[in-house]
Each structure stands twice: as structure tokens, then as C-alpha cells.
Amino acid sequence: MFSSPLVVCFALFLSLPVVYLFSSSILPSKAAAPVPSSPLILPSAAASDELDDLSLFRRAATPAGRPPKCNRLGLKKPRPKIAFLFLTNSDLTFAPLWERFFKGHDHLYNIYIHADPAMKSSNTNSSSRTSTASSGKRVRLTGSRKHSNHLLLSWPARSIWDSGYRSPGGVFDGRFIVSKRTERATPALIAAARRLLASALLDDPANFYFALVSQHCIPLHSFSFMYKTLFGNSLEAVQAYINPSKFPSFIEILSDEPNLYERYTARGEDVMLPEVPFEQFRVGSQFFMLTRRHSLLAIKDRKLWRKFRLPCLNKESCYPEEHYFPTLLSMADPKGCGHYTLTRVNWTGSFDGHPHLYGPDEISPDLVYQLRESDLGYSHFFARKFSPESLRPLMDMADDIIFGTEISSSGDSELGQDKCFCLAMQSKERLPA
């Protein structure tokens, strides 16, 4: 009976559950693949910096940081201020010259300094105070000047004070913001500039213009000339609160420079699309003077930043700091910008992407007059790049040549030798239709 094929098949079928039940003890076991757990993913330095910046930008963009509204009853309001944003990776060698430039105008300006924490200072004899950062606690430093809206600028436990950097003191003391590493031809310079803008926006609602300069920059005019050129007299300055769109930003925006396409494709052929078409890609000087509304626009941006922060494949054509702000403002508000910079740079004999470096033997009154001039008829406010050894000859002629005859803080008297150019009107007239 058991020889029947049908019975044998039926018996084998019934034995399958038994075989399955005891297979784990009969057959050699195969090592089971470990169940992947959720490992602790530590953010990279760049990701951590990005989170810190986003938090800062959100706070700076809140209504609490908006400029005060003008009272129609004529009650006195603070005059608009100029925020000077120093982006540096070395000592502020020309601090004495800037000290003389700022003297007597405490109520019309603020200073903010972003210093690379990895920088090495050559100033070892400074009498500047040192922090207790080594204790691991957060350090708060306050400026020597008092503002009703002044925000204390805090440092993390590791800061430039640990790297040996020393504040030049005076008006610069306590004006450092929380800073991150910077590197030329990388998005880190864009991030540093946005960090400066956000800190200045948050610190004082009266900050209206934001001038980005480097440690190699010098002023070419007196503070009074600069202020009156931007705002006019004391009555006209109130328009900054009433009609802020009347005042333009001054940033170089160029669209016909050679090698522009190579720079556009430095991250890859179509990486910038669709946010930034090549037709809207712009280039310009890294140094600018933005209004408050354009500074807010820059720190609120996420769309373009996601593209410009990407690493470049072609390092030789990668200069994101010269493209981000010109492209952003050209796309967002081209008619609200003067498409030129107020910082004079000499690219004659440039080397490795760096402009001409003026030495002490080249410093003269004629050089100052020449650097002020522009092809469009306006006057440059700043110039770069100067060697540290140039400080002494510049100081020798600061009062008579560079700053000339000062005007009163009210801005109602004459400018002396300096001619006041109406930059706002010029910028609107020269914009393309």
C-alpha cells in the first residue's frame, strides 16, 4: 500500500511542518544581519554654523528689530546711522585712522567686527582686556559707547580671544560679533557678511546704511562728508524713516564680465538651475553699502543661498562672495540699487586674484584725490588695498588731506573742499530702463 506514489507524496506533504519546526536545530544557522539602529549623527561644523546663523537671522528679521516710525507730531527721533561692518582675518592695522574718522560722531554710527577665529595676531602689546573664555562660560562684552537700543554681543567659549587676537581698543573695543571660520573664494565669506548684517540689524533699529569693509580699507573722506552725501541735511535725513525706498543701496552689479559663464558653471553645468538662470547671474565687488531693507532681504533669503553655498568643482573659477549679493539684489530689486561700488580698488598688476597693494612710498595727496574719482562722476568713499606700513604716511596727512574741513554734527554747514554728490539721484538716473 505504501508503495503507491500517491501515498508517498501525501506523507511527505504532512511531514513539511515537522521539518520546518526542527530545521533551526538540524541545519547550520546563518548569522542574522544586525538590525540597523539609529546612530547619533553629529552635525558637521558647517551644519552647526548654519543652524546658528538661521537662529540669528530669524531674530534679526522680527518686527522688534525694525526701525522706529517717524512721529508726525514732530517729536525728536534718532537720526539714521551708518553701520560699519569690518570683515577681517588679521589685525585692524588702520584702526588709528578710522578712530580719527569716527571722532565726534558717536550718535551717527555703529561698528561691528567679524574676525576669523583662526587668525593669528601680530599685535602682542595691546592693552586691551582679555576674556575669561578659558573657563568654558559664555562671555559678554559691551562697547565703550552707550546706546539705548544697544544689544550685548556675546562670545562662545572658543573665540578669537583664544587665538591670540587683540582688540585695537578705542571705538573698536567690545564691537566683535560671534564669528566663524572664513576662507577666500568660499561661501564662508558670504555667511560672514550675512552674519554682520544680521547682528547690526538686531543691535540698533536706527542702523540704516550697512557698509562692508575689510581690514585693508581706508576712508577717503571725512565722516561728515559721507553722512551728508548719503542723507542730506538733518531735515532730509528724516526721510530715511518716512520714505526708505528713496535711498538706494550701492553695490556693483555687472552682467557682461569675461569668464562669467565659467564662474556660473563652477559647481556643475546646471546646478544653479532653476533658481538662478545664467541670464540673471551677476558679478560685482565683494564690498558694498546696503540699505536696511536690502540687508533684511539678504538675511531672509534661503532660495539663492541653497545654491551659492554648494561647493565648487572648478576651484579656479569659484568666487561666490563676488556673485551672491549682486545676483540676489539684481533679481529682487534692480531699480533700488546703484549698480556701482563706493570702494575703489586698483586691479592693475593684480596677482592671484588680489588687487594692487599700496605701499608707503606710494602714499600722497595726489593718490587720495585720484582714488576718490570715478568714471560716473560720483566720489568713492573707501579704497583698498593698503599695506600695514602705509599707516604712518596716511596718518600724517589725515587731518589736512583725507578728512579736510569737518562740518558740524547737524550736517547743516559747508563741506569745505569736499563736493557733495547726490548719489541717490545719480543711481536712479543711471539704471537701465
C-alpha positions in Angstrom: 0.0 0.0 0.0 2.9 2.4 0.9 4.4 1.8 -2.5 1.7 3.8 -4.1 3.2 7.1 -5.3 0.1 9.0 -4.2 0.5 7.8 -0.6 4.3 8.7 -0.5 3.6 12.2 -1.8 0.8 12.6 0.8 3.2 11.5 3.6 5.9 13.9 2.5 3.4 16.8 2.5 2.3 16.0 6.1 6.0 16.0 7.2 6.7 19.5 6.0 5.5 21.3 9.2 7.7 19.0 11.3 10.8 19.7 9.1 10.2 23.4 9.4 9.7 23.3 13.1 13.0 21.5 13.8 15.1 23.0 10.9 16.8 25.6 13.2 18.3 22.8 15.3 19.1 20.5 12.4 20.5 22.9 9.8 23.5 25.2 10.5 22.3 28.6 11.4 23.1 31.6 9.2 24.3 34.7 11.0 21.4 37.1 11.1 22.1 40.6 9.8 22.1 43.1 12.6 19.1 45.4 12.8 20.3 48.8 11.9 19.9 51.1 14.9 19.6 54.9 14.7 23.1 56.1 15.2 23.8 59.5 16.8 24.5 61.8 13.8 26.7 64.6 14.9 26.3 67.8 12.8 29.3 68.9 10.8 30.9 72.3 11.6 29.2 73.8 8.6 25.8 72.4 9.6 26.2 73.7 13.1 27.2 77.1 11.8 24.2 77.1 9.5 21.8 76.4 12.4 23.4 79.2 14.5 23.0 81.6 11.6 19.4 80.7 10.9 18.6 81.4 14.6 20.3 84.8 14.3 18.6 85.7 11.1 15.2 84.9 12.4 15.7 87.2 15.4 17.1 90.0 13.3 14.1 89.8 10.9 11.5 90.1 13.6 9.4 93.3 13.9 11.2 94.2 17.2 14.3 95.0 15.2 12.5 97.3 12.7 13.5 101.0 12.6 11.4 103.4 14.6 8.4 105.1 12.9 8.6 108.8 12.4 6.2 110.8 14.6 4.1 113.1 12.6 3.8 115.5 15.5 7.4 116.4 15.1 8.8 114.7 18.2 12.5 114.1 18.0 13.6 110.8 16.6 17.1 109.3 16.5 18.9 110.2 13.3 19.6 107.3 10.9 23.0 105.7 11.5 25.7 104.0 9.3 26.7 100.6 10.5 30.4 99.8 9.6 30.9 96.1 9.1 34.5 95.1 9.3 35.2 91.6 7.8 38.8 90.7 8.8 41.2 87.8 9.2 44.1 89.8 10.5 44.7 92.8 12.7 42.8 96.1 12.2 46.0 97.9 11.3 44.3 101.1 10.2 42.3 101.4 13.5 44.0 104.7 14.3 43.0 106.2 11.0 39.4 105.0 11.5 39.4 106.4 15.1 40.1 109.8 13.7 37.4 109.3 11.0 34.8 108.4 13.7 35.8 111.0 16.2 32.9 113.3 17.3 30.1 111.3 15.6 29.2 108.7 18.2 25.5 109.1 17.7 25.6 108.6 14.0 27.4 105.2 13.6 27.9 101.7 14.9 30.8 99.3 14.4 30.6 95.5 14.1 33.6 93.2 13.5 33.7 89.7 12.2 37.2 88.3 12.9 38.2 84.8 11.8 38.7 82.7 15.0 41.7 81.0 13.3 43.5 84.3 12.7 46.9 85.0 14.3 47.5 88.4 15.7 50.8 90.4 15.3 49.6 92.8 18.0 51.0 91.4 21.2 51.5 94.6 23.1 47.9 95.7 23.1 46.5 96.9 26.5 43.1 95.5 25.5 41.3 93.5 28.1 41.2 89.7 27.8 38.3 87.5 28.4 37.8 84.5 30.7 36.8 82.3 27.8 39.0 79.5 29.0 36.6 78.9 31.9 34.1 77.4 29.5 31.5 80.0 30.2 29.9 82.4 27.7 31.4 85.8 27.7 29.6 89.1 27.3 31.5 92.1 26.0 30.0 95.6 25.9 31.1 98.5 23.8 32.5 101.7 25.2 29.7 103.7 23.6 26.3 103.6 25.1 23.1 103.2 23.0 19.6 103.0 24.2 19.0 100.1 21.9 22.4 98.5 22.3 22.5 94.7 22.2 25.2 92.9 24.2 27.3 90.9 21.8 28.2 87.5 23.3 31.0 85.1 22.5 31.1 81.4 22.8 33.8 79.7 24.9 36.1 79.4 21.9 36.6 82.8 20.3 39.2 84.9 18.6 40.4 85.8 22.1 41.7 82.3 22.4 43.6 82.6 19.1 45.8 85.5 20.4 43.9 88.3 18.6 43.8 91.6 20.4 41.2 94.3 20.0 42.7 97.6 18.9 40.7 99.3 21.7 39.0 102.6 21.5 35.8 102.7 19.4 36.5 99.1 18.4 36.6 97.7 21.9 33.8 95.2 22.5 32.4 95.5 19.0 33.2 91.9 17.9 30.3 89.7 16.9 30.2 85.9 17.2 32.4 84.8 14.3 33.1 81.7 12.3 35.9 80.5 10.1 36.3 82.2 6.8 38.2 81.3 3.6 38.7 83.2 0.4 36.7 82.1 -2.6 34.2 80.1 -0.5 30.6 80.6 0.7 32.1 81.2 4.2 32.7 84.9 3.2 29.0 85.2 2.2 27.9 83.7 5.5 30.2 86.1 7.4 28.8 89.1 5.6 25.2 88.0 6.3 26.2 87.4 10.0 27.4 91.0 10.2 24.3 92.4 8.6 22.0 90.4 11.0 24.0 91.5 14.0 23.8 95.1 13.0 20.1 94.9 12.2 19.4 93.3 15.6 21.6 95.6 17.6 20.2 99.1 16.7 17.0 99.9 14.8 18.4 103.2 13.8 21.1 101.5 11.6 20.0 102.4 8.1 23.1 102.0 5.9 25.4 99.0 6.2 28.9 99.4 4.8 31.0 96.3 4.4 34.8 97.0 4.6 37.9 94.9 5.1 41.0 95.4 7.4 42.8 96.7 4.3 40.2 99.5 3.6 40.7 103.2 4.4 38.2 106.1 4.3 38.8 108.7 1.6 36.6 111.4 3.1 35.5 112.8 6.4 32.6 111.1 8.2 30.6 114.4 7.8 31.1 114.3 4.0 30.0 110.7 3.9 26.9 111.2 6.1 25.7 114.3 4.3 26.2 112.7 0.9 24.0 109.8 1.9 21.3 111.5 3.9 21.5 115.3 3.1 20.9 117.7 5.9 19.2 117.0 9.2 15.7 117.5 7.8 16.3 115.4 4.7 17.7 112.6 6.9 14.2 112.0 8.4 13.1 110.7 5.0 15.0 107.5 5.8 12.2 106.6 8.2 9.3 108.1 6.2 10.3 107.0 2.7 13.2 104.5 2.9 12.8 103.4 -0.7 14.1 106.8 -1.8 17.5 105.8 -0.6 19.4 103.3 -2.8 21.9 100.6 -2.0 25.4 101.0 -3.5 26.6 97.6 -4.8 28.4 96.8 -8.0 26.2 94.7 -10.4 27.8 93.6 -13.7 26.5 91.3 -16.3 29.0 91.4 -19.1 32.2 90.4 -17.5 34.6 87.9 -19.2 34.6 84.4 -17.9 31.2 84.9 -16.3 29.8 81.6 -17.7 32.8 79.7 -16.4 32.0 81.1 -12.9 28.3 80.2 -13.4 29.1 76.6 -14.1 31.9 76.2 -11.4 29.6 74.0 -9.4 28.4 72.0 -12.4 26.6 72.6 -15.7 23.0 73.0 -14.5 23.5 73.1 -10.7 22.3 76.7 -10.3 19.0 76.0 -12.1 16.2 76.7 -11.8 16.7 79.3 -9.1 19.5 81.2 -10.9 19.4 81.2 -14.7 22.6 82.3 -16.3 20.8 85.3 -17.8 20.3 86.6 -14.2 23.8 85.6 -12.8 25.7 88.8 -11.8 29.2 89.7 -10.5 30.5 92.6 -8.5 32.7 93.9 -5.8 32.6 92.0 -2.5 32.3 95.3 -0.6 29.1 97.2 -0.6 26.8 99.7 1.2 23.3 98.3 1.6 20.1 100.0 3.0 18.2 98.4 5.8 15.5 97.0 3.6 18.1 95.3 1.3 20.0 94.0 4.3 16.8 92.4 5.6 16.3 90.9 2.2 19.7 89.3 2.3 19.3 87.6 5.7 15.8 86.4 4.8 17.0 84.7 1.6 17.0 80.9 1.6 16.5 80.1 -2.1 19.6 81.5 -3.6 21.8 80.7 -0.6 21.0 77.0 -1.1 22.7 77.2 -4.5 25.6 79.5 -3.6 26.6 77.5 -0.6 27.3 74.4 -2.7 31.0 73.5 -3.2 32.7 74.3 -6.5 34.1 71.7 -8.8 36.2 74.2 -10.6 38.1 76.0 -7.9 39.9 78.4 -10.3 36.5 79.9 -11.3 34.9 79.9 -7.9 34.4 83.3 -6.2 30.9 83.1 -4.6 31.4 86.2 -2.5 31.6 88.2 -5.7 28.3 86.8 -7.0 25.8 86.2 -4.3 24.8 89.7 -3.3 24.9 91.2 -6.8 22.8 88.4 -8.1 20.3 88.5 -5.2 19.7 92.2 -5.4 19.7 92.3 -9.2 16.9 89.7 -9.1 15.0 91.2 -6.2 15.2 95.0 -6.7 17.4 96.2 -9.5 15.9 99.7 -9.6 16.6 100.1 -5.9 20.4 99.8 -6.3 23.1 102.0 -7.7 25.0 99.5 -9.8 28.4 100.6 -8.6 30.6 100.3 -5.5 31.8 103.1 -3.3 35.0 101.3 -2.6 37.9 102.0 -5.0 40.2 99.1 -6.0 43.2 99.1 -8.3 43.3 95.9 -10.3 46.4 97.0 -12.3 49.1 94.4 -11.8 46.8 92.2 -9.8 48.3 88.8 -8.7 46.4 85.6 -7.9 43.1 87.4 -7.7 44.4 90.1 -5.3 44.3 93.8 -6.3 47.3 96.1 -6.2 48.7 96.6 -2.7 49.7 100.2 -2.0 52.9 100.7 -0.1 54.2 103.7 2.0 56.2 105.1 -0.9 53.0 105.5 -3.0 51.0 107.4 -0.4 50.5 111.1 -1.4 47.7 113.7 -1.6 47.5 113.1 -5.3 46.8 109.4 -4.7 44.0 110.2 -2.4 42.4 112.6 -4.9 42.9 110.0 -7.7 41.2 107.3 -5.7 38.2 109.5 -5.0 37.4 109.9 -8.6 35.1 107.6 -10.6 34.1 107.3 -14.3 30.5 108.0 -13.4 31.1 111.3 -11.6 30.4 110.2 -8.0 33.1 110.1 -5.3 34.4 106.9 -3.8 34.1 106.7 0.0 36.7 104.0 0.6 39.8 102.5 -1.0 41.8 99.3 -0.7 44.2 97.6 -0.6 46.9 99.2 1.6 49.9 97.6 3.4 50.3 98.0 7.1 53.4 100.2 6.5 51.1 102.7 4.8 49.5 103.7 8.1 52.2 106.3 9.1 52.1 108.4 5.9 48.3 108.2 5.9 48.1 109.5 9.4 50.5 112.3 8.6 48.0 113.8 6.0 44.7 112.6 7.6 43.6 115.9 9.0 44.6 118.2 6.1 44.1 115.9 3.1 41.8 112.9 3.7 39.3 114.4 6.1 39.7 118.1 5.3 37.3 120.6 6.8 34.8 119.0 9.1 31.2 120.1 9.3 29.0 120.2 12.3 27.2 117.1 13.5 23.9 118.6 12.5 25.2 118.5 8.9 24.0 122.0 8.1 27.3 123.8 7.4 29.6 123.6 4.4 31.7 120.7 3.3 34.8 122.7 2.8 37.0 121.3 0.0 34.7 118.3 -0.5 31.9 118.4 -3.0 28.6 116.7 -2.1 27.5 114.4 -4.9 23.8 113.4 -4.9 24.4 109.7 -5.1 20.7 108.7 -4.8 19.7 110.8 -7.8 22.7 109.6 -9.8 22.0 106.0 -9.2 18.4 106.2 -10.3 19.3 108.1 -13.5 22.0 105.6 -14.5 19.9 102.5 -14.0 18.9 100.7 -17.2 15.3 101.1 -18.4 
